[in-house]
């Protein structure tokens, strides 16, 4: 079911990306490809004439952001949980780790995209600067993995009794000081309710998005020589514990 939803989101984002990247073409073809009532709505939502070159650039940038998001969403199969496989290779064990897909908070993303679309479509004169601001926020939410640069990348490591190898780095067993699991998003977040002011909707959405992200933001790190080395990231709690246990047993740490 999540795969189907991801496909639908990709298609919708891609279509609107094309509408903003090629506005003239979209406006002209809408009446040929869509029912008249829907075509009129698309015509009204799609930017038409540009009051300045900067307005055109802002609208095209917004289209590019949506298209890149659609491509990534379509290309990357959604994984709510991380996973890993192990293969025996002589006296070593190789692990292939697939991180969980970074979740996108639908309410936050939808609110931001709608706000950006409204701003971008209405940019005129000096207001295009505001359009750039909202396009940048949209790009940050949709294209940047908040868990870190390497959180969405598959990882591979080899473990033997003499040490562990990953990312072209080999750490000897005797040089390993500590193995730990970290999650910078997993801290408790307290919301203080004010009866007079209530709780801002934006704050509630932000906390919900943070908690959702925290479920797949676990990292396994090894400390050696006074430096923390990233072994795997973008993990759920169970997978992080499983990998940490595999490393401990494979290196025979603590024995």
C-alpha positions as CSV (number, residue, x, y, z in Angstrom):
1,X,0.0,0.0,0.0
2,X,2.8,2.4,0.9
3,X,4.4,1.7,-2.5
4,X,1.2,2.7,-4.3
5,X,0.9,5.9,-2.3
6,X,4.5,6.7,-3.0
7,X,3.9,6.2,-6.8
8,X,0.8,8.5,-6.6
9,X,2.8,11.2,-4.8
10,X,5.6,10.9,-7.4
11,X,3.1,11.3,-10.3
12,X,1.3,14.3,-8.7
13,X,4.6,16.0,-7.8
14,X,6.0,15.3,-11.3
15,X,2.9,16.7,-13.0
16,X,2.9,19.9,-11.0
17,X,6.7,20.2,-11.5
18,X,6.1,20.1,-15.3
19,X,3.4,22.7,-14.9
20,X,5.7,25.2,-13.3
21,X,8.8,24.3,-15.4
22,X,7.0,24.6,-18.7
23,X,4.0,26.9,-17.9
24,X,3.1,27.9,-21.4
25,X,3.0,24.4,-22.7
26,X,1.0,23.2,-19.7
27,X,-1.6,26.0,-20.1
28,X,-2.1,25.2,-23.8
29,X,-2.3,21.5,-23.5
30,X,-4.5,21.4,-20.4
31,X,-7.7,21.8,-22.4
32,X,-6.7,19.0,-24.8
33,X,-5.7,16.5,-22.1
34,X,-8.1,17.1,-19.3
35,X,-11.9,17.6,-18.8
36,X,-12.9,21.2,-19.3
37,X,-13.7,21.8,-15.6
38,X,-10.4,20.4,-14.4
39,X,-8.5,22.2,-17.3
40,X,-9.9,25.5,-16.1
41,X,-8.6,24.9,-12.6
42,X,-5.2,23.9,-13.9
43,X,-5.2,27.0,-16.1
44,X,-5.9,29.2,-13.2
45,X,-3.3,27.5,-10.9
46,X,-0.6,27.4,-13.6
47,X,1.6,30.5,-13.8
48,X,1.2,32.4,-17.1
49,X,2.8,35.6,-17.9
50,X,5.9,36.7,-16.0
51,X,6.3,40.3,-14.7
52,X,10.1,39.9,-14.5
53,X,12.9,37.5,-15.4
54,X,13.4,36.7,-11.7
55,X,9.8,35.7,-11.4
56,X,10.2,33.2,-14.2
57,X,13.4,31.8,-12.6
58,X,11.7,31.4,-9.2
59,X,8.7,29.5,-10.8
60,X,11.0,27.3,-12.8
61,X,13.1,26.6,-9.7
62,X,10.0,25.5,-7.9
63,X,9.2,23.2,-10.8
64,X,12.7,21.7,-10.7
65,X,12.3,21.0,-7.0
66,X,9.1,19.1,-7.5
67,X,10.5,17.1,-10.4
68,X,13.6,16.1,-8.5
69,X,11.4,15.1,-5.6
70,X,9.2,13.1,-7.9
71,X,12.1,11.3,-9.5
72,X,13.7,10.4,-6.2
73,X,10.4,9.2,-4.8
74,X,9.7,7.1,-7.9
75,X,13.2,5.6,-8.0
76,X,13.6,4.8,-4.3
77,X,11.3,2.1,-3.0
78,X,9.8,3.1,0.3
79,X,11.2,1.1,3.3
80,X,9.6,1.9,6.6
81,X,12.2,-0.3,8.3
82,X,15.9,-0.8,7.6
83,X,17.2,-4.2,6.8
84,X,20.5,-6.1,6.5
85,X,21.8,-9.4,5.2
86,X,24.9,-11.4,6.2
87,X,27.1,-13.6,4.0
88,X,30.0,-15.7,5.1
89,X,33.2,-15.1,3.1
90,X,35.9,-17.3,4.4
91,X,36.8,-16.3,8.0
92,X,34.9,-13.0,7.6
93,X,31.2,-12.1,7.5
94,X,30.0,-9.4,5.0
95,X,27.0,-7.3,5.9
96,X,24.9,-5.4,3.3
97,X,22.7,-2.7,5.0
98,X,19.8,-1.0,3.5
99,X,18.6,2.1,5.5
100,X,15.0,3.0,5.9
101,X,13.6,5.6,3.5
102,X,13.5,9.1,5.1
103,X,9.8,9.8,5.9
104,X,8.1,12.9,4.5
105,X,5.6,14.5,6.8
106,X,2.7,14.8,4.5
107,X,0.9,17.7,6.5
108,X,4.1,19.7,6.7
109,X,5.2,19.1,3.1
110,X,1.7,19.8,1.8
111,X,1.3,23.0,3.7
112,X,4.8,24.2,2.6
113,X,4.2,23.2,-1.1
114,X,0.8,25.0,-1.1
115,X,2.3,28.1,0.5
116,X,5.2,28.1,-1.9
117,X,2.9,27.6,-4.9
118,X,0.7,30.5,-3.8
119,X,3.7,32.7,-3.3
120,X,5.5,31.7,-6.5
121,X,2.3,32.1,-8.6
122,X,1.7,35.5,-7.3
123,X,5.3,36.8,-7.3
124,X,5.6,40.3,-8.8
125,X,8.2,43.0,-8.6
126,X,10.4,42.6,-5.5
127,X,8.1,39.9,-4.0
128,X,10.0,37.3,-5.9
129,X,12.5,37.3,-3.0
130,X,9.8,35.9,-0.9
131,X,9.2,33.2,-3.5
132,X,12.9,32.2,-3.3
133,X,12.5,31.9,0.4
134,X,9.6,29.5,0.2
135,X,11.1,27.5,-2.7
136,X,14.2,27.0,-0.5
137,X,12.2,25.8,2.4
138,X,10.3,23.4,0.1
139,X,13.6,22.1,-1.3
140,X,14.9,21.6,2.3
141,X,11.9,19.6,3.3
142,X,11.5,17.5,0.2
143,X,15.1,17.0,-1.0
144,X,17.4,17.0,2.0
145,X,17.6,14.0,4.3
146,X,17.4,15.6,7.8
147,X,19.0,12.5,9.3
148,X,22.4,13.3,7.7
149,X,24.2,13.1,4.4
150,X,24.9,9.4,4.6
151,X,21.7,8.2,6.3
152,X,20.0,7.2,3.0
153,X,23.0,5.4,1.5
154,X,23.3,1.6,1.5
155,X,26.3,0.4,3.5
156,X,28.6,-2.6,3.5
157,X,31.0,-3.9,6.1
158,X,33.1,-6.9,6.8
159,X,33.7,-8.3,10.3
160,X,36.4,-10.8,11.4
161,X,38.0,-11.7,14.6
162,X,40.9,-9.3,13.8
163,X,38.7,-6.2,13.2
164,X,36.1,-4.5,11.0
165,X,36.3,-2.9,7.6
166,X,33.9,-0.3,6.1
167,X,34.2,2.7,3.7
168,X,37.7,1.6,2.9
169,X,38.7,1.9,6.6
170,X,40.0,-1.0,8.7
171,X,39.8,-0.9,12.4
172,X,41.7,-3.5,14.5
173,X,39.8,-5.1,17.3
174,X,42.2,-4.0,19.9
175,X,41.9,-0.3,18.8
176,X,38.1,-0.2,19.2
177,X,37.2,1.5,22.5
178,X,33.4,1.7,22.3
179,X,30.4,0.8,20.2
180,X,27.3,2.9,20.5
181,X,23.9,3.6,19.1
182,X,22.9,7.3,18.6
183,X,19.8,9.1,17.6
184,X,19.8,12.9,17.7
185,X,16.1,13.1,17.1
186,X,15.0,10.6,19.8
187,X,15.0,13.0,22.8
188,X,11.8,13.7,24.6
189,X,10.0,16.9,23.4
190,X,7.8,18.6,25.9
191,X,4.9,20.9,24.8
192,X,3.6,23.3,27.4
193,X,-0.1,24.0,26.9
194,X,-1.2,27.6,27.4
195,X,-5.0,27.8,27.9
196,X,-5.1,31.3,26.6
197,X,-3.0,30.8,23.5
198,X,-3.4,27.1,22.9
199,X,-0.8,25.1,20.9
200,X,0.3,26.5,17.6
201,X,-0.6,24.1,14.7
202,X,2.9,24.6,13.2
203,X,4.5,23.4,16.4
204,X,2.3,20.4,16.7
205,X,3.2,19.4,13.1
206,X,6.9,20.0,13.7
207,X,6.9,17.7,16.8
208,X,4.9,15.0,14.9
209,X,7.4,15.2,12.0
210,X,10.3,15.0,14.4
211,X,8.9,11.9,16.2
212,X,8.3,10.2,12.8
213,X,11.8,10.9,11.7
214,X,13.3,9.7,15.0
215,X,11.9,6.2,14.4
216,X,14.4,5.7,11.4
217,X,17.3,8.0,12.5
218,X,19.4,5.6,14.6
219,X,23.1,5.4,13.9
220,X,25.7,2.8,14.8
221,X,29.1,4.2,15.5
222,X,32.5,2.8,16.6
223,X,34.9,4.9,18.6
224,X,38.6,4.3,17.9
225,X,41.6,6.5,18.4
226,X,39.4,9.3,19.9
227,X,37.2,9.5,16.8
228,X,33.7,8.3,16.1
229,X,33.4,6.3,12.9
230,X,30.0,5.9,11.3
231,X,29.2,2.2,10.5
232,X,25.5,2.5,9.5
233,X,22.8,5.2,9.6
234,X,19.1,5.6,8.8
235,X,18.1,2.7,10.9
236,X,15.1,1.8,13.1
237,X,15.8,0.8,16.7
238,X,15.5,-3.0,16.1
239,X,17.9,-3.0,13.1
240,X,20.4,-0.8,15.0
241,X,20.4,-3.2,17.9
242,X,20.8,-6.1,15.6
243,X,23.8,-4.6,13.8
244,X,25.4,-3.6,17.1
245,X,25.0,-7.2,18.4
246,X,26.4,-8.6,15.2
247,X,29.5,-6.4,15.5
248,X,29.9,-7.2,19.2
249,X,29.7,-11.0,18.6
250,X,31.7,-10.9,15.4
251,X,34.6,-9.0,17.0
252,X,34.2,-10.9,20.3
253,X,34.1,-7.6,22.2
254,X,34.0,-7.8,25.9
255,X,35.5,-11.3,26.0
